[in-house]
């Protein structure tokens, strides 16, 4: 049986040209009509061995529509040329997305944090073992960390980057203050206990800030728990 682009037998539409007298003499029965997976009860007319259904019934079963203009009748079926309506945008897909920390800033921040940790490890090891503390020796660690911090500032590109950079800077400043504090004590010949850092509030604040920065970098999103303030 010949079919149209929608998969509906074209013979169904021929009801329009069957003479009324022939229809009145034809056998009629109710059957289930399935069109493109849609089903419904329609009256089927048998004429000369062929089956016909009413156009309005066909349109109803197929979720289509009929249009009348002058001597023209337009039958529109889903998928027959009329594109489906575009779903209205929802709040979920229209809400602006807030970008997190950019990839470039993350790389620079991780490098800066690593260098601050190396600086802190060198200071802690010197205090623990009673090694001489000289500003010229620790200056190399400070310079490398400062360079990494400047590179992080250049990598800032999102609002989250701009919010996170001051926290990264505060961590660097804490380490600078801590380093200067013990270098000054050594220069004044003050005794420095091997466990001095364990009882130093500034060192504890620096460690907490480092943990906070590490968690922020791991999540890729700006967060501030106040430990780096």
C-alpha positions as a Markdown table, in Angstrom:
| # | Residue | x | y | z |
|---|---|---|---|---|
| 1 | Unk | 0.0 | 0.0 | 0.0 |
| 2 | Unk | 1.4 | 3.4 | -0.9 |
| 3 | Unk | 2.3 | 5.6 | 2.0 |
| 4 | Unk | 3.0 | 9.4 | 2.6 |
| 5 | Unk | 6.0 | 10.9 | 4.3 |
| 6 | Unk | 4.3 | 10.5 | 7.7 |
| 7 | Unk | 3.8 | 6.8 | 7.2 |
| 8 | Unk | 0.0 | 7.1 | 6.8 |
| 9 | Unk | -1.6 | 5.1 | 3.9 |
| 10 | Unk | -2.6 | 7.6 | 1.2 |
| 11 | Unk | -5.7 | 5.6 | 0.5 |
| 12 | Unk | -7.2 | 6.9 | 3.8 |
| 13 | Unk | -7.4 | 10.4 | 2.4 |
| 14 | Unk | -9.4 | 9.3 | -0.6 |
| 15 | Unk | -12.5 | 9.4 | 1.5 |
| 16 | Unk | -12.9 | 13.0 | 0.3 |
| 17 | Unk | -13.6 | 11.8 | -3.3 |
| 18 | Unk | -15.9 | 8.8 | -2.6 |
| 19 | Unk | -19.5 | 9.7 | -3.7 |
| 20 | Unk | -21.9 | 10.0 | -0.8 |
| 21 | Unk | -24.3 | 7.4 | -2.3 |
| 22 | Unk | -21.6 | 4.8 | -2.3 |
| 23 | Unk | -20.7 | 5.6 | 1.3 |
| 24 | Unk | -24.4 | 5.3 | 2.3 |
| 25 | Unk | -24.5 | 1.8 | 0.8 |
| 26 | Unk | -21.1 | 0.6 | 2.1 |
| 27 | Unk | -20.6 | -1.5 | 5.2 |
| 28 | Unk | -19.4 | 0.4 | 8.3 |
| 29 | Unk | -17.7 | -0.9 | 11.4 |
| 30 | Unk | -15.7 | 0.4 | 14.3 |
| 31 | Unk | -12.1 | -0.5 | 14.5 |
| 32 | Unk | -8.9 | 0.5 | 16.3 |
| 33 | Unk | -6.7 | 2.6 | 14.1 |
| 34 | Unk | -3.0 | 3.0 | 14.9 |
| 35 | Unk | -1.0 | 5.9 | 13.4 |
| 36 | Unk | 2.6 | 6.4 | 14.3 |
| 37 | Unk | 2.1 | 4.6 | 17.5 |
| 38 | Unk | -1.1 | 6.5 | 18.4 |
| 39 | Unk | -4.3 | 4.5 | 18.6 |
| 40 | Unk | -8.0 | 5.3 | 18.7 |
| 41 | Unk | -11.4 | 4.0 | 17.7 |
| 42 | Unk | -12.6 | 5.1 | 14.3 |
| 43 | Unk | -15.4 | 4.1 | 11.9 |
| 44 | Unk | -14.1 | 2.2 | 8.9 |
| 45 | Unk | -16.1 | 2.2 | 5.7 |
| 46 | Unk | -15.6 | -0.7 | 3.2 |
| 47 | Unk | -16.1 | 0.3 | -0.4 |
| 48 | Unk | -15.1 | -2.1 | -3.3 |
| 49 | Unk | -12.8 | -4.0 | -1.0 |
| 50 | Unk | -11.0 | -0.9 | 0.2 |
| 51 | Unk | -11.1 | 0.7 | 3.7 |
| 52 | Unk | -11.8 | 4.4 | 4.4 |
| 53 | Unk | -11.9 | 6.5 | 7.5 |
| 54 | Unk | -13.1 | 10.0 | 8.2 |
| 55 | Unk | -10.4 | 12.7 | 8.0 |
| 56 | Unk | -11.4 | 14.2 | 11.3 |
| 57 | Unk | -11.1 | 10.8 | 13.0 |
| 58 | Unk | -7.7 | 10.3 | 11.3 |
| 59 | Unk | -6.4 | 13.7 | 12.5 |
| 60 | Unk | -7.7 | 13.0 | 16.0 |
| 61 | Unk | -5.9 | 9.6 | 16.3 |
| 62 | Unk | -2.7 | 10.9 | 14.8 |
| 63 | Unk | -2.7 | 14.1 | 17.0 |
| 64 | Unk | -2.8 | 16.1 | 13.8 |
| 65 | Unk | -5.0 | 18.9 | 12.6 |
| 66 | Unk | -7.4 | 19.9 | 9.8 |
| 67 | Unk | -7.5 | 23.2 | 8.0 |
| 68 | Unk | -10.1 | 24.5 | 5.6 |
| 69 | Unk | -9.6 | 27.3 | 3.2 |
| 70 | Unk | -11.8 | 27.8 | 0.2 |
| 71 | Unk | -12.0 | 24.5 | -1.6 |
| 72 | Unk | -8.8 | 23.2 | 0.0 |
| 73 | Unk | -8.5 | 21.0 | 3.0 |
| 74 | Unk | -5.1 | 20.7 | 4.8 |
| 75 | Unk | -4.3 | 17.6 | 6.9 |
| 76 | Unk | -1.2 | 18.1 | 9.0 |
| 77 | Unk | 0.2 | 15.1 | 10.9 |
| 78 | Unk | 3.2 | 15.1 | 13.3 |
| 79 | Unk | 6.4 | 14.7 | 11.4 |
| 80 | Unk | 4.9 | 15.6 | 8.1 |
| 81 | Unk | 6.7 | 18.8 | 7.7 |
| 82 | Unk | 5.7 | 20.9 | 10.7 |
| 83 | Unk | 8.6 | 21.0 | 13.2 |
| 84 | Unk | 7.8 | 20.2 | 16.8 |
| 85 | Unk | 7.5 | 23.1 | 19.1 |
| 86 | Unk | 10.7 | 24.1 | 20.9 |
| 87 | Unk | 10.3 | 23.6 | 24.7 |
| 88 | Unk | 10.3 | 26.8 | 26.7 |
| 89 | Unk | 13.5 | 27.4 | 28.6 |
| 90 | Unk | 13.4 | 26.6 | 32.2 |
| 91 | Unk | 15.2 | 28.1 | 35.1 |
| 92 | Unk | 17.6 | 25.2 | 35.2 |
| 93 | Unk | 19.0 | 25.9 | 31.7 |
| 94 | Unk | 18.7 | 29.7 | 31.7 |
| 95 | Unk | 20.4 | 30.5 | 35.0 |
| 96 | Unk | 23.8 | 32.1 | 34.4 |
| 97 | Unk | 26.7 | 29.7 | 35.2 |
| 98 | Unk | 29.3 | 31.1 | 37.6 |
| 99 | Unk | 32.7 | 30.0 | 36.4 |
| 100 | Unk | 35.0 | 28.6 | 39.1 |
| 101 | Unk | 38.8 | 28.9 | 39.3 |
| 102 | Unk | 40.4 | 29.0 | 35.9 |
| 103 | Unk | 42.8 | 26.3 | 34.9 |
| 104 | Unk | 45.7 | 28.7 | 34.5 |
| 105 | Unk | 45.1 | 30.2 | 37.9 |
| 106 | Unk | 44.9 | 26.8 | 39.5 |
| 107 | Unk | 48.3 | 25.8 | 38.1 |
| 108 | Unk | 49.9 | 29.0 | 39.3 |
| 109 | Unk | 48.2 | 28.8 | 42.7 |
| 110 | Unk | 49.4 | 25.2 | 43.2 |
| 111 | Unk | 53.0 | 26.2 | 42.3 |
| 112 | Unk | 52.9 | 29.2 | 44.7 |
| 113 | Unk | 51.5 | 27.0 | 47.6 |
| 114 | Unk | 54.2 | 24.4 | 47.0 |
| 115 | Unk | 57.0 | 26.9 | 47.2 |
| 116 | Unk | 55.5 | 28.3 | 50.4 |
| 117 | Unk | 55.4 | 24.8 | 51.9 |
| 118 | Unk | 59.1 | 24.3 | 50.9 |
| 119 | Unk | 60.0 | 27.6 | 52.6 |
| 120 | Unk | 58.1 | 26.5 | 55.7 |
| 121 | Unk | 59.7 | 23.1 | 55.7 |
| 122 | Unk | 63.2 | 24.6 | 55.5 |
| 123 | Unk | 62.4 | 26.9 | 58.4 |
| 124 | Unk | 60.9 | 24.2 | 60.5 |
| 125 | Unk | 63.8 | 21.8 | 59.9 |
| 126 | Unk | 66.3 | 24.5 | 60.9 |
| 127 | Unk | 64.4 | 25.3 | 64.1 |
| 128 | Unk | 64.0 | 21.6 | 65.0 |
| 129 | Unk | 67.7 | 20.8 | 64.5 |
| 130 | Unk | 69.1 | 24.1 | 65.8 |
| 131 | Unk | 70.6 | 25.1 | 62.5 |
| 132 | Unk | 71.7 | 28.8 | 62.0 |
| 133 | Unk | 68.9 | 31.0 | 60.7 |
| 134 | Unk | 70.1 | 33.6 | 58.3 |
| 135 | Unk | 67.9 | 35.9 | 56.2 |
| 136 | Unk | 70.3 | 35.4 | 53.2 |
| 137 | Unk | 69.6 | 31.7 | 53.3 |
| 138 | Unk | 65.8 | 31.9 | 53.6 |
| 139 | Unk | 65.7 | 34.8 | 51.0 |
| 140 | Unk | 66.0 | 32.3 | 48.2 |
| 141 | Unk | 62.8 | 30.5 | 49.3 |
| 142 | Unk | 61.0 | 33.8 | 49.7 |
| 143 | Unk | 62.0 | 35.0 | 46.2 |
| 144 | Unk | 60.8 | 31.8 | 44.5 |
| 145 | Unk | 57.4 | 32.0 | 46.3 |
| 146 | Unk | 57.1 | 35.7 | 45.5 |
| 147 | Unk | 57.7 | 35.0 | 41.8 |
| 148 | Unk | 55.1 | 32.2 | 41.8 |
| 149 | Unk | 52.6 | 34.6 | 43.5 |
| 150 | Unk | 53.2 | 37.2 | 40.8 |
| 151 | Unk | 52.5 | 34.6 | 38.1 |
| 152 | Unk | 49.3 | 33.7 | 39.9 |
| 153 | Unk | 48.2 | 37.3 | 39.7 |
| 154 | Unk | 48.8 | 37.4 | 36.0 |
| 155 | Unk | 46.8 | 34.2 | 35.6 |
| 156 | Unk | 43.7 | 35.7 | 37.2 |
| 157 | Unk | 40.8 | 35.7 | 34.7 |
| 158 | Unk | 37.5 | 34.9 | 36.5 |
| 159 | Unk | 35.7 | 36.4 | 39.4 |
| 160 | Unk | 36.6 | 33.3 | 41.5 |
| 161 | Unk | 40.2 | 33.9 | 40.6 |
| 162 | Unk | 40.0 | 37.5 | 41.8 |
| 163 | Unk | 38.4 | 36.4 | 45.0 |
| 164 | Unk | 40.9 | 33.6 | 45.7 |
| 165 | Unk | 44.1 | 35.6 | 45.0 |
| 166 | Unk | 44.0 | 37.7 | 48.1 |
| 167 | Unk | 43.8 | 34.5 | 50.2 |
| 168 | Unk | 46.8 | 33.2 | 48.4 |
| 169 | Unk | 48.6 | 36.4 | 49.1 |
| 170 | Unk | 47.7 | 36.3 | 52.8 |
| 171 | Unk | 49.2 | 32.8 | 53.0 |
| 172 | Unk | 52.4 | 34.2 | 51.5 |
| 173 | Unk | 52.4 | 37.1 | 53.9 |
| 174 | Unk | 51.9 | 34.9 | 56.9 |
| 175 | Unk | 54.9 | 32.8 | 55.9 |
| 176 | Unk | 57.0 | 36.0 | 55.4 |
| 177 | Unk | 56.1 | 37.2 | 58.9 |
| 178 | Unk | 56.8 | 33.8 | 60.5 |
| 179 | Unk | 60.2 | 33.6 | 58.8 |
| 180 | Unk | 61.2 | 37.1 | 59.7 |
| 181 | Unk | 60.1 | 36.5 | 63.3 |
| 182 | Unk | 62.5 | 33.6 | 63.8 |
| 183 | Unk | 65.4 | 35.2 | 61.9 |
| 184 | Unk | 65.0 | 38.2 | 64.1 |
| 185 | Unk | 65.1 | 36.0 | 67.2 |
| 186 | Unk | 68.3 | 34.3 | 66.1 |
| 187 | Unk | 70.0 | 37.6 | 65.2 |
| 188 | Unk | 69.2 | 38.8 | 68.8 |
| 189 | Unk | 70.7 | 35.6 | 70.1 |
| 190 | Unk | 67.4 | 34.6 | 71.7 |
| 191 | Unk | 67.0 | 30.9 | 72.5 |
| 192 | Unk | 64.6 | 29.1 | 70.1 |
| 193 | Unk | 63.2 | 25.9 | 71.4 |
| 194 | Unk | 63.1 | 23.0 | 68.9 |
| 195 | Unk | 59.3 | 22.7 | 69.4 |
| 196 | Unk | 58.8 | 26.5 | 69.1 |
| 197 | Unk | 56.6 | 26.2 | 66.0 |
| 198 | Unk | 54.2 | 23.7 | 67.7 |
| 199 | Unk | 53.3 | 26.4 | 70.2 |
| 200 | Unk | 53.3 | 29.4 | 67.8 |
| 201 | Unk | 49.8 | 30.7 | 67.0 |
| 202 | Unk | 51.0 | 32.3 | 63.8 |
| 203 | Unk | 52.4 | 28.9 | 62.6 |
| 204 | Unk | 49.1 | 27.2 | 63.4 |
| 205 | Unk | 47.2 | 29.9 | 61.5 |
| 206 | Unk | 49.5 | 29.5 | 58.5 |
| 207 | Unk | 48.9 | 25.7 | 58.5 |
| 208 | Unk | 45.2 | 26.1 | 58.7 |
| 209 | Unk | 45.3 | 28.6 | 55.8 |
| 210 | Unk | 47.3 | 26.1 | 53.8 |
| 211 | Unk | 44.7 | 23.4 | 54.4 |
| 212 | Unk | 41.9 | 25.8 | 53.4 |
| 213 | Unk | 43.7 | 26.8 | 50.2 |
| 214 | Unk | 44.4 | 23.2 | 49.3 |
| 215 | Unk | 40.7 | 22.3 | 49.7 |
| 216 | Unk | 39.7 | 25.3 | 47.5 |
| 217 | Unk | 42.1 | 24.3 | 44.8 |
| 218 | Unk | 40.9 | 20.7 | 45.0 |
| 219 | Unk | 37.3 | 21.7 | 44.5 |
| 220 | Unk | 38.1 | 24.2 | 41.7 |
| 221 | Unk | 35.6 | 26.7 | 43.3 |
| 222 | Unk | 36.3 | 29.8 | 45.5 |
| 223 | Unk | 35.6 | 29.3 | 49.1 |
| 224 | Unk | 36.7 | 31.2 | 52.2 |
| 225 | Unk | 36.4 | 29.8 | 55.7 |
| 226 | Unk | 38.2 | 32.8 | 57.3 |
| 227 | Unk | 41.5 | 31.0 | 58.1 |
| 228 | Unk | 43.5 | 33.0 | 55.6 |
| 229 | Unk | 42.2 | 36.4 | 56.8 |
